[in-house]
Amino acid sequence: MSTISAIRTGVLAGDVNQGVTVSPSTAAVKSVAVSTTPARSTVVSVDTRVASDVTYAKSAFLSQNRQAWSNPVQDDVSAIMVRNSARRQSDGLAAQWRGLGSAVLSQFAATGTAYRQTLVNYDAAGMGTGSAKELDQAALDSFSSTVAKASLTVQTRSGTTVELTLAVDRGGVLGRNGLQVEIKASGSLSSAEKRALAQLAQGFDKALEGLGQADQPRMDIADLANFDRNVFKSVDLSVKNPGEGELLSSFDLHLGADRNAIAYAGALGKVDVDVNAQMPLGRTDDKQRQASITELLRQVDAAAQRSHADSRLVTLFKDAFSQLHSATGATGARIAALSGNPLSGRIDPMLSGLADFNASFSGAFERTGRFGAVVETGTASYQLSQETTLVPSAQADTWKLDQKQSESLVAQYVKSRGDVMLDMSSGNYDVFTVNDSTEKRTTVSVVEGRVSDAQRTTEQNLLQTMKKLVNFKVEEEQETPVNRSQLEILQPNA
């Protein structure tokens, strides 16, 4: 054999293999041996029959996929990052997040040590010139600041804050993609806090798995909301996913002693649910509360049917509403006048049993016909709320309790005739509008410790209009109003 020496300055020992390419043409390569010398030269031994076919190139010109790591790979979290980063982008953020949050939380709960890791997959051929170490660092530096980011913040009752961040870079530039995780705390955690943190792991994974679905986001925060409120003061989950047309653009969840709230925004529209955990009457009978939730969800379904709102958006709203109301701590301390009052057992059944809330959804929608063409398009906006107030009196054991539930719906949609493709430029279509409002008010008056009056009033005003356009002119117009008033005298239970 003969020896060929190629001198390279600044060559890392671990980078020698990256910097040499052997390209045989007609003859077969029998053996290749690579070593480094104290003179920092690279020695390549090849079979003499193929010496004329040996070419040399820096790693920048190699067409190869590489993985760049910010820290040595030696733990379960890194293994999950490798697995998830290899999943198809079309599987959505759920595939990138799967199992990662719980692994980081569990590791931190066990060790209490801050952790940060970044993985970037890239094609070395597109990264320019340089050693493997230099290319890896360039790839890590390219990790985008506009990534999809999920952040979990936990506030303990002792005052310590734990912050966990999962970032997904789906940039796709020159085949690049990556994952980044970080967890840290503002102070040390007690053993009880570590246990409570570990118990959040599965609920955190479920929440991200639902939100990150590629075809339809899903609310699944029930397990996350069921945290140990004796140990943690609050839990917050935030997701930011920049980009056009994302089903999940942003999500914010707050779970605390003051309120439980969800805010979602994406291609489907917006959902906002805010439950005041401080009010109104403490924890009442679970069956009563569930019955009230069921009735309110029935009203939501009726509004969705009248407005033709996107069923996926409506499902997100209903799930957010029911899960927040079912969360531990969703009903707070009692109004002072009812705390320990023997009348509470008679008054509670007259009310909803739910904490006060403000909830809404809004969004655009379209429907396709049996041939796949768009036959209808429109917008819908829905609001639902409850407010409970106590009006005291200077007279002993005398007060008035008022609980008001309000509902409103505004929608407009345009529809083709005959289930054919909607063509707005033709001037031939039907225009529908919906404008509904309902208010239900329950009042209970107590005079000198006795229920003197209890009643419920309901005012409902519904209006649907239809205009038939022919060549842009209104040929026919219809209005369908419904107005109802109802007074119910409530009889206190014996």
Legacy VTK file of the C-alpha trace (Angstrom):
# vtk DataFile Version 3.0
C-alpha trace
ASCII
DATASET POLYDATA
POINTS 494 float
0.000 0.000 0.000
1.052 3.625 -0.376
0.365 6.487 2.034
-1.099 9.815 1.008
-0.937 12.741 3.450
-3.169 15.779 3.326
-2.272 18.606 5.712
-5.215 20.429 7.397
-4.807 23.065 10.075
-7.279 23.341 12.924
-8.675 19.822 12.403
-10.451 18.337 15.417
-9.639 14.715 16.141
-13.318 13.859 16.195
-13.866 15.663 12.908
-11.451 13.721 10.703
-14.058 11.318 9.380
-16.342 14.240 8.637
-13.748 15.909 6.437
-12.822 13.139 4.000
-14.867 11.661 1.196
-13.716 8.549 -0.656
-15.312 8.191 -4.094
-14.332 5.002 -5.942
-15.208 4.728 -9.626
-14.511 1.373 -11.225
-12.326 -0.324 -8.654
-13.538 -1.584 -5.276
-12.169 -0.080 -2.068
-10.676 -2.822 0.062
-9.730 -0.814 3.182
-9.666 2.724 4.502
-7.800 3.711 7.676
-7.761 7.216 9.154
-5.469 8.507 11.896
-4.036 11.780 13.218
-0.370 12.611 13.932
1.237 15.029 16.396
1.977 17.265 13.400
-1.826 17.735 13.078
-1.941 16.123 9.637
-4.500 13.698 8.334
-3.216 10.413 7.016
-5.461 8.332 4.800
-4.423 4.840 3.747
-6.209 3.390 0.767
-5.667 0.544 -1.678
-3.167 1.563 -4.379
-5.541 0.530 -7.116
-7.978 3.278 -6.233
-5.629 6.057 -5.195
-6.467 8.075 -8.271
-10.155 8.067 -7.301
-9.715 9.539 -3.795
-11.063 13.094 -3.380
-10.962 15.367 -0.345
-13.588 17.857 0.777
-14.450 19.787 3.910
-17.552 18.715 5.825
-19.541 21.653 4.457
-19.745 19.948 1.120
-20.979 16.643 2.454
-24.610 15.785 1.838
-25.522 14.302 5.191
-28.064 14.673 7.931
-26.665 15.642 11.299
-27.945 16.206 14.824
-26.640 19.147 16.811
-26.990 19.047 20.601
-26.455 21.848 23.097
-25.489 19.329 25.800
-24.149 15.767 25.801
-26.846 13.204 25.034
-27.230 10.960 28.064
-30.791 10.999 29.435
-34.354 9.897 28.752
-35.469 13.409 27.810
-32.930 13.553 24.989
-34.064 10.148 23.741
-37.661 11.385 23.538
-36.476 14.496 21.684
-34.786 12.304 19.068
-37.912 10.217 18.645
-40.309 13.147 18.444
-38.179 15.235 16.076
-38.270 12.337 13.612
-42.064 12.357 13.454
-43.843 13.767 10.432
-44.657 17.479 10.506
-48.124 16.622 9.201
-48.859 14.840 12.498
-49.048 18.238 14.183
-47.530 19.666 17.333
-48.957 16.797 19.369
-46.423 14.448 17.769
-43.531 16.784 18.636
-44.708 17.253 22.232
-45.712 13.653 22.929
-44.364 12.446 26.270
-41.769 15.204 26.432
-43.421 17.446 29.023
-44.068 14.619 31.462
-40.486 13.365 31.105
-39.039 16.800 31.916
-41.410 17.321 34.869
-40.708 13.860 36.272
-36.950 14.325 35.936
-37.062 17.707 37.648
-39.328 16.398 40.422
-36.800 13.639 41.059
-33.619 15.746 40.921
-34.663 19.362 41.543
-31.934 20.360 39.094
-32.481 22.932 36.341
-32.272 21.453 32.845
-31.915 22.763 29.306
-31.444 20.826 26.073
-31.642 21.748 22.390
-31.675 19.411 19.400
-31.444 20.596 15.793
-31.611 18.212 12.841
-29.996 19.678 9.751
-28.362 18.909 6.404
-24.642 19.683 6.635
-24.492 20.295 2.895
-26.560 23.435 3.252
-24.750 24.955 6.229
-21.650 26.342 4.504
-18.041 25.530 5.326
-16.475 24.609 8.627
-15.762 21.714 10.940
-18.510 19.506 12.297
-18.338 21.367 15.605
-18.666 24.702 13.849
-21.595 23.489 11.749
-23.353 22.093 14.809
-23.006 25.402 16.604
-24.330 27.271 13.581
-27.325 24.947 13.487
-27.995 25.527 17.187
-27.707 29.285 16.690
-30.274 29.041 13.895
-32.964 27.738 16.256
-35.773 30.155 15.474
-37.144 32.693 17.953
-40.567 32.396 16.285
-41.073 28.752 17.186
-44.195 27.093 18.558
-43.736 27.374 22.302
-45.599 25.776 25.218
-44.895 27.160 28.693
-46.029 25.776 32.052
-45.693 27.999 35.124
-46.390 26.663 38.617
-46.569 28.940 41.659
-46.175 27.136 44.978
-47.783 28.390 48.183
-44.296 28.785 49.656
-43.499 31.348 46.954
-41.325 29.303 44.585
-41.987 29.508 40.840
-41.304 26.592 38.483
-41.115 27.329 34.747
-41.079 24.706 31.992
-40.809 25.549 28.273
-41.090 23.263 25.250
-40.191 24.820 21.886
-40.727 23.260 18.460
-38.872 24.695 15.460
-40.563 23.389 12.325
-38.700 25.847 10.078
-37.810 23.284 7.441
-35.023 25.550 6.103
-32.526 23.305 4.317
-34.188 20.348 6.007
-33.714 21.835 9.484
-36.030 21.224 12.433
-35.523 21.111 16.155
-36.759 20.830 19.730
-35.781 22.697 22.852
-36.717 22.078 26.496
-35.947 24.046 29.628
-37.085 23.814 33.231
-35.985 25.891 36.190
-37.191 27.062 39.603
-36.725 30.285 41.540
-35.758 28.290 44.629
-35.524 24.799 46.061
-38.608 22.592 46.310
-39.820 20.641 49.302
-40.531 16.935 49.014
-44.285 17.668 48.994
-43.832 20.179 46.158
-41.788 17.670 44.163
-44.512 15.043 44.561
-47.209 17.495 43.514
-45.124 18.505 40.498
-44.695 14.893 39.418
-48.460 14.459 39.655
-48.900 17.190 37.028
-46.936 15.224 34.431
-49.690 13.167 32.826
-52.202 16.016 32.900
-49.683 18.289 31.182
-49.131 15.708 28.426
-52.874 15.251 27.916
-53.440 18.987 27.592
-50.727 19.340 24.937
-51.783 16.174 23.123
-55.288 17.583 22.702
-54.261 21.106 21.721
-51.668 19.918 19.220
-53.910 17.695 17.110
-53.313 18.293 13.412
-56.931 18.066 12.280
-58.864 19.531 15.226
-57.632 20.960 18.556
-59.175 19.329 21.611
-59.615 20.574 25.172
-58.336 18.051 27.698
-57.330 19.990 30.808
-59.329 18.105 33.451
-56.346 16.179 34.852
-54.071 19.226 34.814
-56.730 21.222 36.658
-56.915 18.586 39.370
-53.642 19.652 41.018
-52.941 19.763 44.745
-54.215 23.212 45.720
-52.857 22.796 49.232
-49.342 22.815 47.736
-49.691 24.940 44.588
-51.219 28.386 44.472
-51.694 28.469 40.698
-50.900 26.667 37.441
-50.634 28.454 34.091
-50.237 26.942 30.625
-49.519 29.132 27.619
-49.046 28.120 23.964
-47.945 30.485 21.203
-47.796 29.171 17.645
-47.034 31.916 15.118
-47.947 31.364 11.500
-50.769 31.868 9.060
-53.852 29.686 9.244
-52.797 27.601 12.255
-55.628 25.689 13.941
-53.901 26.572 17.220
-52.452 30.081 17.228
-52.548 30.763 20.963
-53.859 29.201 24.138
-53.815 30.449 27.718
-54.998 28.521 30.757
-55.020 29.910 34.288
-55.962 27.774 37.284
-55.912 29.474 40.645
-57.717 30.348 43.833
-59.146 33.502 42.270
-60.297 32.256 38.880
-60.061 29.512 36.289
-59.809 30.761 32.710
-59.194 29.574 29.155
-58.487 31.689 26.061
-58.083 29.961 22.671
-57.450 31.531 19.273
-56.868 29.864 15.926
-58.183 29.316 12.433
-61.528 28.149 13.845
-62.076 31.384 15.788
-61.853 32.330 19.462
-63.010 30.768 22.733
-62.933 32.541 26.103
-64.176 31.051 29.363
-63.550 32.749 32.721
-64.881 31.197 35.936
-64.757 33.255 39.127
-63.710 30.747 41.744
-64.241 33.321 44.512
-68.023 33.318 44.042
-70.806 32.698 44.684
-72.079 30.121 47.154
-69.356 27.633 47.814
-69.557 23.995 46.808
-73.128 22.830 46.352
-74.569 19.460 45.459
-72.637 17.893 42.566
-75.821 16.623 40.915
-77.283 20.126 40.955
-74.134 21.605 39.469
-73.955 18.953 36.746
-77.620 19.457 35.915
-76.989 23.191 35.502
-73.975 22.534 33.249
-76.025 20.118 31.138
-78.807 22.671 30.723
-76.395 25.434 29.736
-74.697 23.158 27.195
-78.121 22.377 25.746
-78.597 26.116 25.252
-75.205 26.281 23.513
-76.236 23.501 21.142
-79.460 25.328 20.318
-77.540 28.531 19.578
-75.046 26.636 17.410
-77.888 25.128 15.410
-79.527 28.523 14.817
-76.273 30.246 13.890
-74.716 27.357 11.877
-71.460 27.935 13.810
-68.544 25.584 13.116
-69.120 22.407 15.127
-65.408 22.120 15.943
-65.389 25.579 17.535
-68.566 24.802 19.464
-67.038 21.561 20.780
-63.962 23.442 22.002
-66.209 25.911 23.803
-68.367 23.254 25.434
-65.365 21.241 26.611
-63.650 24.329 28.029
-66.835 25.396 29.796
-67.621 22.036 31.390
-64.029 21.197 32.369
-63.382 24.541 34.046
-66.623 24.288 36.022
-65.774 20.742 37.034
-62.235 21.643 38.129
-61.309 21.294 41.779
-61.741 24.665 43.440
-64.209 25.932 40.834
-66.511 27.084 43.613
-65.093 29.275 46.330
-66.033 30.607 49.727
-69.681 31.199 50.518
-71.305 34.595 50.649
-71.059 35.570 54.306
-74.821 35.789 54.748
-75.206 32.112 53.819
-72.157 30.723 55.597
-73.539 28.424 58.266
-77.007 29.867 57.755
-79.784 27.240 58.103
-81.541 28.927 55.157
-78.758 27.902 52.786
-80.256 24.430 52.382
-83.500 26.023 51.193
-81.968 28.727 49.008
-79.216 26.748 47.233
-81.623 24.643 45.103
-83.155 27.821 43.673
-79.807 28.867 42.207
-77.551 27.293 39.567
-74.965 25.952 42.002
-72.248 27.230 39.645
-69.530 29.779 40.198
-70.065 33.024 38.279
-68.611 33.061 34.788
-68.177 34.849 31.470
-67.930 32.670 28.369
-67.946 33.301 24.640
-66.984 31.983 21.219
-66.785 33.645 17.826
-65.565 32.665 14.389
-66.123 32.374 10.686
-67.333 29.177 9.075
-68.162 27.586 5.753
-70.011 24.474 4.685
-69.612 22.249 1.682
-72.368 20.477 -0.257
-72.599 16.897 -1.380
-70.329 17.637 -4.345
-67.586 19.183 -2.201
-68.160 22.809 -3.201
-68.689 25.609 -0.661
-72.433 26.269 -0.417
-72.534 28.446 2.719
-70.286 30.896 4.539
-70.804 33.123 7.567
-69.834 34.275 11.071
-71.231 33.623 14.539
-70.677 35.254 17.941
-72.081 33.808 21.185
-71.907 34.972 24.804
-73.038 33.350 28.040
-72.584 34.696 31.565
-73.715 34.501 35.167
-73.462 37.116 37.908
-74.492 36.686 41.536
-74.823 39.658 43.897
-75.899 40.148 47.482
-77.717 43.344 48.498
-77.405 43.779 52.280
-79.766 45.654 54.563
-79.279 47.613 57.772
-81.955 45.428 59.340
-80.674 42.274 61.053
-80.871 39.016 59.064
-82.327 40.865 56.088
-80.833 40.803 52.602
-81.581 40.143 48.938
-79.790 37.705 46.664
-79.836 38.161 42.880
-78.479 35.725 40.283
-78.612 36.671 36.602
-77.787 34.466 33.609
-77.481 36.209 30.237
-77.178 34.723 26.761
-76.745 36.435 23.380
-76.196 35.276 19.802
-75.386 37.282 16.682
-74.836 35.484 13.379
-74.982 36.055 9.653
-74.530 33.557 6.865
-74.943 33.453 3.093
-76.237 30.326 1.425
-76.626 29.172 -2.162
-79.891 27.725 -3.437
-80.138 24.151 -4.602
-76.947 22.982 -2.844
-74.792 24.307 -5.706
-71.515 26.201 -5.323
-71.957 29.599 -3.676
-71.050 32.341 -6.140
-71.333 35.767 -4.537
-70.516 37.470 -7.828
-73.706 36.085 -9.392
-75.921 38.045 -6.999
-78.159 34.998 -6.503
-78.153 33.655 -2.936
-79.968 33.873 0.402
-78.784 35.941 3.368
-79.732 34.909 6.919
-79.224 36.869 10.148
-79.807 35.791 13.738
-80.040 38.147 16.707
-81.054 36.470 19.980
-80.939 37.439 23.639
-82.163 35.720 26.795
-81.982 36.811 30.435
-82.954 34.654 33.391
-82.973 36.337 36.808
-83.509 34.628 40.152
-84.122 36.775 43.235
-84.460 35.663 46.849
-85.466 38.106 49.588
-84.840 37.312 53.249
-86.452 39.430 55.987
-85.561 38.829 59.627
-84.201 35.386 58.854
-87.181 34.212 56.778
-87.527 33.816 53.012
-90.171 36.398 52.227
-90.033 36.185 48.437
-88.368 33.986 45.827
-89.009 34.206 42.100
-87.453 33.702 38.685
-88.139 35.824 35.607
-87.156 34.904 32.067
-87.077 37.312 29.117
-86.327 35.885 25.697
-86.149 37.743 22.374
-85.250 35.791 19.240
-85.104 37.174 15.720
-84.196 35.462 12.467
-84.350 37.219 9.088
-83.965 35.909 5.555
-83.417 37.872 2.366
-83.610 36.230 -1.050
-81.379 38.000 -3.559
-81.885 37.676 -7.313
-79.374 39.545 -9.439
-78.298 41.492 -6.316
-81.853 42.697 -5.630
-83.936 41.647 -2.619
-86.829 39.728 -4.110
-88.186 38.313 -0.868
-87.717 39.108 2.827
-88.907 37.258 5.931
-88.687 37.952 9.662
-89.336 35.373 12.368
-89.470 36.999 15.813
-90.079 35.105 19.049
-90.657 37.012 22.314
-91.335 35.271 25.608
-91.744 36.460 29.201
-92.146 34.122 32.130
-92.513 34.561 35.869
-92.017 31.605 38.192
-92.771 31.758 41.902
-90.222 29.561 43.670
-91.349 27.591 46.683
-88.563 27.054 49.227
-88.009 23.444 50.178
-89.323 22.483 53.584
LINES 1 495
494 0 1 2 3 4 5 6 7 8 9 10 11 12 13 14 15 16 17 18 19 20 21 22 23 24 25 26 27 28 29 30 31 32 33 34 35 36 37 38 39 40 41 42 43 44 45 46 47 48 49 50 51 52 53 54 55 56 57 58 59 60 61 62 63 64 65 66 67 68 69 70 71 72 73 74 75 76 77 78 79 80 81 82 83 84 85 86 87 88 89 90 91 92 93 94 95 96 97 98 99 100 101 102 103 104 105 106 107 108 109 110 111 112 113 114 115 116 117 118 119 120 121 122 123 124 125 126 127 128 129 130 131 132 133 134 135 136 137 138 139 140 141 142 143 144 145 146 147 148 149 150 151 152 153 154 155 156 157 158 159 160 161 162 163 164 165 166 167 168 169 170 171 172 173 174 175 176 177 178 179 180 181 182 183 184 185 186 187 188 189 190 191 192 193 194 195 196 197 198 199 200 201 202 203 204 205 206 207 208 209 210 211 212 213 214 215 216 217 218 219 220 221 222 223 224 225 226 227 228 229 230 231 232 233 234 235 236 237 238 239 240 241 242 243 244 245 246 247 248 249 250 251 252 253 254 255 256 257 258 259 260 261 262 263 264 265 266 267 268 269 270 271 272 273 274 275 276 277 278 279 280 281 282 283 284 285 286 287 288 289 290 291 292 293 294 295 296 297 298 299 300 301 302 303 304 305 306 307 308 309 310 311 312 313 314 315 316 317 318 319 320 321 322 323 324 325 326 327 328 329 330 331 332 333 334 335 336 337 338 339 340 341 342 343 344 345 346 347 348 349 350 351 352 353 354 355 356 357 358 359 360 361 362 363 364 365 366 367 368 369 370 371 372 373 374 375 376 377 378 379 380 381 382 383 384 385 386 387 388 389 390 391 392 393 394 395 396 397 398 399 400 401 402 403 404 405 406 407 408 409 410 411 412 413 414 415 416 417 418 419 420 421 422 423 424 425 426 427 428 429 430 431 432 433 434 435 436 437 438 439 440 441 442 443 444 445 446 447 448 449 450 451 452 453 454 455 456 457 458 459 460 461 462 463 464 465 466 467 468 469 470 471 472 473 474 475 476 477 478 479 480 481 482 483 484 485 486 487 488 489 490 491 492 493
